[in-house]
Amino acid sequence: MPTTHSDASDTTDRSAVRSLVRLWPYVRPVRARLFSAALVAIVASCLSLVIPLVLKWIVDGPVAAGDPGGVWFGALVLLLLGVAEAVLFGFRRWLVARPLAGVEAAMRADLFRHLQRLPVAFHDRWASGQLLSRGTTDLMLLRMFLAFPLTFLLVNATTILVGFVILLGQEWTLGLVLLVPVLPLVVVCSLFEARYSLVARKAQDQVGDLTTVVEESVLGIRVIKGFGRHRSQAEAFRGLSERLRGTELGKARLLGSVWALITIIPELAIGAALVLGTIQVADGTLSAGTLVAFLSTALALRWPVDSIGFLLAMSQEAATAADRYFEVLDAAEERETHDVRETATRTEQRRGTGGAAGAGVPAETGGLRFEGVGFRYPDAPDGSAPVLARIDLHVRPGETMALVGGTGSGKTTLTALVPRLYEPTSGRITLDGQDITTMPRERLRELVSVAFEEPTLFSASVAENVLMGAQGAGEAALRRSLDIAQAGFVDALPHGAATQVGEQGLSLSGGQRQRLALARAVVGGPRFLVLDDPLSALDVHTEALVEAALRRVLEDTTALVVAHRPSTVMLADRVALLSGGRITAVGTHHELLRTNAEYAWLMSGTEGPDGPADMADGSGTGVERADGPADMAGRSGTGTCGPVAGDRDRAKTPKGRTDADAIAGTEGTAR
Ligand SMILES: Nc1ncnc2c1ncn2[C@@H]1O[C@H](COP(=O)(O)OP(=O)(O)OP(=O)(O)O)[C@@H](O)[C@H]1O
């Protein structure tokens, strides 16, 4: 399971403030509302500090003078102050709710847009649950931070400051007593922050891991049920959620202890002030009303002080969420390597856009060319051999080339390089003579259509899934592509092509999904077609029908088709054999059957004379080899390069005969 999240220890030297400041571009558009809301909250909070002053007036005034009218008036003022405080806090909430929902939506949209533009190699490294949790839990934490702790850290700090001014103004000696806990509280808070940020990061990463397991279990429910693995899967889930529970309990313990200290230390100071104040009242140096007002103010400051613990905790979680969010947003998108727009325009002008395959391009440079292409996966272990090394291959304009090779030989990898899902580590690939790195990706992906062995469909209608393959294609193109892919089953669906296929197309069979993926690849009538074993899930009869229809499409299209079965190879004009990271032979199917032991072995499933192990290192002979043709012992290598007259026709004889022929031919050669 690919998973990526930074080690929690990375967070020790990061500053929470710096992480949170990065939210500014999103907050900027709503800053006026946020500042207004903070101002309203400050006024509301400071109103609560006026209450003790009214109390002092009631005690020292009407109560001392025995004036019931004055007491009622004082009570009315207190009631109005309370109502005003409540209304203002309600107004603050109204002010922030809508804009912050907008901030969250904008951040989520940016994250999604960025995820779409990140290279496939990024997605190989990152577990989907980690990305999902960033787009959900983390963004929710950030919205909550902007709505609550951000405002209330400011509001509480202002309230505490104003409160202390009032306290010192009422009786400065008692005020100083209350100031004593400030230093220990600052030390406690900074120690807490450092430790809490580590555990918060750990918890949020564990939520990501848990999300991954849930997602995999849901997507893989058939396998889990099929193998009766629900218990072990549940155990794996339980293990992870136990770890998360442990981390959350650790968080709660930390928060509990800091809350206890933040509550106890000021309480001790208030107790000490009460004792001192009572002595002063007894001595007659302080009025009872002043002591009541002083203690009421001190008690009114309890909540702003006590809440600092969890406001800091929420801020730490938000800082961690911001780190996790920007980790993804900072990952480099796929970049254009040159000033591709200019190069593309020049090339279009030279060539005249939109012509048939390779129109106006000489055959020797036209088509699809791999020149010294090497590739190594970015996350491959150090010292491991590259998947592809010095690939030289030319698929001529309008030609269909089958790519054959043992399992794991790098066929899928090679096809993924054409639409630039990965970048070659060396060499270059050209389409009709133009280096693909000099084309805008959008243009490249218009020229090249792909269908993978594992067909991916989206939660959309059949038509939407297929038309995804070509912008602006209409009903006629849809019908044509469904016909080519022999997807007549679509008409039998409840709403025809408008039927929703469900998440990942799981309501369809594997072969039906493959046919829709194939229709998507051909719907735009692409100049270049890359098919990664697209017919593997079809029964032989349907495969034959698809092949016959595909042959018509492939007339004008330059195509590279990964093939495992002789029947799929029959589609091709020529075949390239990929072995040991190199193209070891190129020729027609029949030539390779006659002259290349590894190819014959791959097509027949029988052992060649030297055994497959010997062949896999590229020692099997080839008709057209990078290091020159070599004869197989006791065999006549024909050494022909292009399609031999009649070979194309032979190769494209309708399925039914070809399969049997191929096997017979293979057996004849391999034995
Ligand atoms: N994302 C990846 N990261 C690292 N290594 C990878 C990745 N994808 C594939 N590989 C490795 O690259 C090699 C070639 O894989 P590839 O899928 O291209 O083979 P293939 O010829 O298409 O195989 P098959 O016929 O079984 O589909 C394999 O050894 C595989 O383990």
The ligand as an ORCA input file, in Angstrom:
! r2SCAN-3c Opt
* xyz 0 1
  N       4.726      2.442    -10.201
  C       5.751      1.603    -10.184
  N       6.804      1.828     -9.380
  C       7.863      0.989     -9.365
  N       7.979     -0.096    -10.149
  C       6.972     -0.362    -10.988
  C       5.806      0.457    -11.056
  N       4.966     -0.059    -11.976
  C       5.570     -1.148    -12.465
  N       6.770     -1.340    -11.878
  C       7.734     -2.393    -12.162
  O       8.147     -2.238    -13.505
  C       8.297     -3.506    -14.118
  C       7.527     -3.534    -15.444
  O       6.151     -3.428    -15.147
  P       5.073     -3.352    -16.325
  O       3.743     -3.194    -15.676
  O       5.490     -2.310    -17.287
  O       5.233     -4.773    -16.973
  P       4.355     -5.462    -18.107
  O       5.307     -5.977    -19.134
  O       3.276     -4.555    -18.582
  O       3.733     -6.656    -17.281
  P       2.374     -7.473    -17.536
  O       2.513     -8.174    -18.839
  O       2.357     -8.420    -16.396
  O       1.242     -6.491    -17.520
  C       7.844     -4.545    -13.123
  O       8.996     -5.135    -12.560
  C       7.083     -3.757    -12.077
  O       7.274     -4.307    -10.813
*
